[in-house]
Amino acid sequence: MNFASLTGIILLLFSLPAALAAAMQIRFLIGCRKERTTAIIFATVLQFIYLFARLLGLPLIGGILFFQGWKLEPIFGFAFFLLGLAYISELVINFKSQRDAWRLRKNLSNPKARSI
């Protein structure tokens, strides 16, 4: 077990929540918007790309790093570990911002929830 294998396990564990978040974003973009502007269509297509990358790409990369990471030089293994941590931190920041935006939309749609 080295840094690359550890990164592979972390990427495998984060692939399903990341894909679920992309699917929920697609559901929001398609279901809640009445107008079909170019920006919304582009955002939906981009979220589909994110969904497939997170659903297929992350497990593939994680599996390769887990099963073949022992072949890497130690400095390359550590570099992949740092890249994986940077990617996971970006996912966590994205999850937090999507959760905050969802809570804001929920409070704006429910007038009783707002307290001033």
C-alpha positions in Angstrom: 0.0 0.0 0.0 1.5 3.3 -1.1 0.3 6.8 -1.8 -1.0 6.0 -5.3 -3.0 3.0 -4.0 -4.5 5.1 -1.3 -5.4 7.8 -3.9 -7.1 5.1 -5.9 -9.2 4.0 -3.0 -10.2 7.6 -2.2 -11.2 8.2 -5.8 -13.3 5.1 -5.9 -15.1 6.1 -2.7 -15.8 9.6 -3.9 -17.0 8.5 -7.4 -20.6 7.6 -6.5 -21.4 10.8 -4.4 -19.9 12.9 -7.1 -22.0 11.2 -9.8 -25.1 11.5 -7.6 -24.4 15.3 -7.2 -24.1 15.7 -11.0 -27.3 13.7 -11.5 -29.2 15.9 -9.0 -27.9 19.0 -10.8 -29.1 17.7 -14.1 -32.5 17.0 -12.5 -32.7 20.6 -11.3 -31.6 22.1 -14.6 -34.2 20.0 -16.6 -37.1 19.9 -14.2 -37.2 23.3 -12.5 -36.5 25.5 -15.4 -39.4 26.4 -17.7 -37.4 28.4 -20.2 -35.0 26.7 -22.5 -32.3 29.2 -23.2 -28.9 28.4 -24.7 -27.1 28.9 -21.4 -29.4 26.3 -19.7 -28.9 23.8 -22.5 -25.2 24.3 -22.4 -25.1 23.9 -18.6 -27.2 20.7 -18.9 -24.9 19.2 -21.6 -21.9 20.1 -19.4 -23.5 18.4 -16.4 -24.0 15.3 -18.5 -20.3 15.3 -19.3 -19.5 15.7 -15.6 -21.9 12.9 -14.8 -20.2 10.4 -17.2 -16.8 11.5 -16.2 -17.6 11.1 -12.5 -19.5 7.8 -13.0 -17.0 6.1 -15.4 -13.8 8.1 -15.2 -13.2 8.3 -11.5 -13.6 4.6 -10.9 -11.4 3.8 -13.8 -8.7 6.1 -12.7 -9.1 4.9 -9.1 -8.9 1.3 -10.1 -5.8 1.9 -12.2 -4.1 3.7 -9.4 -5.1 1.0 -6.9 -4.0 -2.0 -8.9 -1.0 -0.4 -10.8 0.1 2.2 -8.3 2.8 0.0 -6.8 4.8 0.3 -10.1 5.2 4.0 -9.8 8.3 5.7 -8.4 7.7 7.0 -4.9 7.8 10.7 -6.0 5.2 10.0 -8.7 3.0 8.1 -6.3 3.2 11.1 -3.9 2.4 13.5 -6.9 -0.7 11.4 -7.7 -1.7 11.5 -4.1 -1.5 15.3 -4.0 -3.4 15.5 -7.3 -6.1 13.2 -5.9 -6.4 15.3 -2.7 -6.7 18.5 -4.8 -9.5 16.9 -6.9 -11.3 15.6 -3.8 -11.0 19.0 -2.1 -12.6 20.6 -5.2 -15.4 18.0 -5.1 -16.1 18.8 -1.4 -16.2 22.6 -2.1 -18.6 21.9 -5.0 -20.8 19.7 -2.8 -20.9 22.5 -0.2 -21.8 25.2 -2.6 -24.5 23.1 -4.2 -25.9 22.3 -0.8 -25.9 26.0 0.2 -27.6 26.9 -3.1 -30.2 24.2 -2.6 -30.9 25.4 0.9 -31.2 29.0 -0.3 -33.7 27.9 -3.1 -35.7 25.9 -0.5 -35.9 28.9 1.9 -36.9 31.3 -1.0 -39.6 29.0 -2.1 -41.0 28.6 1.4 -42.1 32.1 2.8 -42.7 30.6 6.3 -39.1 29.5 6.6 -37.7 33.0 6.2 -37.4 34.8 9.4 -36.5 38.5 9.5 
